[in-house]
Amino acid sequence: MAWAGILLGMVTGLCAAVAGYAIGGLPLWACLLIYPAAGAAVALLAVVLMYWHREWTGGPGGSRPPGGRLAAA
């Protein structure tokens, strides 16, 4: 999960910085601040969404019963 978040964050941050400079006409210092801000936000969002998805589906093997509740031990 963390590797996917890091990769998505790096790509998104780089795209946001380049688009801000080329399309938005932002100064270079603003684009240098956008890169880590956008990258960190997307990385955290990706990790949280993957964690929630894993919890909803019952993990990698789908070990939850159809009712969604595990038996008490």
C-alpha positions in Angstrom: 0.0 0.0 0.0 2.8 2.4 0.9 4.7 1.8 -2.4 1.6 2.6 -4.4 0.9 5.7 -2.4 4.5 6.9 -2.8 4.5 6.3 -6.6 1.1 7.9 -7.1 2.1 10.9 -4.9 5.4 11.4 -6.8 3.7 11.3 -10.2 0.8 13.6 -9.1 3.2 16.1 -7.5 5.3 16.3 -10.5 2.3 16.7 -12.8 0.9 19.4 -10.6 4.2 21.3 -10.5 4.8 21.1 -14.2 1.1 22.0 -15.0 1.3 24.9 -12.6 4.4 26.3 -14.2 3.5 25.6 -17.9 -0.2 26.1 -17.9 -1.0 28.2 -14.8 2.0 30.5 -15.2 2.9 30.2 -11.5 6.3 31.3 -10.4 9.0 28.6 -9.8 8.9 28.9 -6.0 5.2 28.2 -6.0 5.6 25.1 -8.1 8.4 23.9 -5.8 5.9 24.1 -3.0 3.1 22.5 -4.9 5.2 19.3 -5.6 5.4 18.1 -2.0 2.0 19.3 -1.0 0.1 17.6 -3.8 2.3 14.5 -3.6 1.8 14.1 0.1 -1.9 14.6 -0.1 -2.3 12.0 -2.9 0.0 9.5 -1.2 -2.0 9.7 2.0 -5.3 9.5 0.2 -4.1 6.5 -1.8 -3.0 4.6 1.3 -6.2 5.4 3.2 -8.4 4.3 0.4 -6.4 1.0 -0.1 -6.6 0.4 3.6 -10.4 1.0 3.7 -10.9 -1.2 0.6 -9.0 -4.0 2.3 -11.1 -3.7 5.4 -14.4 -3.6 3.4 -13.5 -6.7 1.3 -12.1 -8.7 4.2 -8.4 -8.7 3.3 -6.5 -10.3 0.4 -8.2 -13.7 0.6 -11.7 -12.4 1.1 -11.9 -14.3 4.4 -15.0 -12.6 5.7 -18.3 -14.6 5.6 -21.1 -13.2 3.4 -22.8 -11.6 6.5 -19.6 -9.5 7.1 -19.3 -10.6 10.7 -16.6 -12.9 12.1 -17.6 -15.6 14.6 -16.8 -14.9 18.3 -14.0 -17.1 19.7 
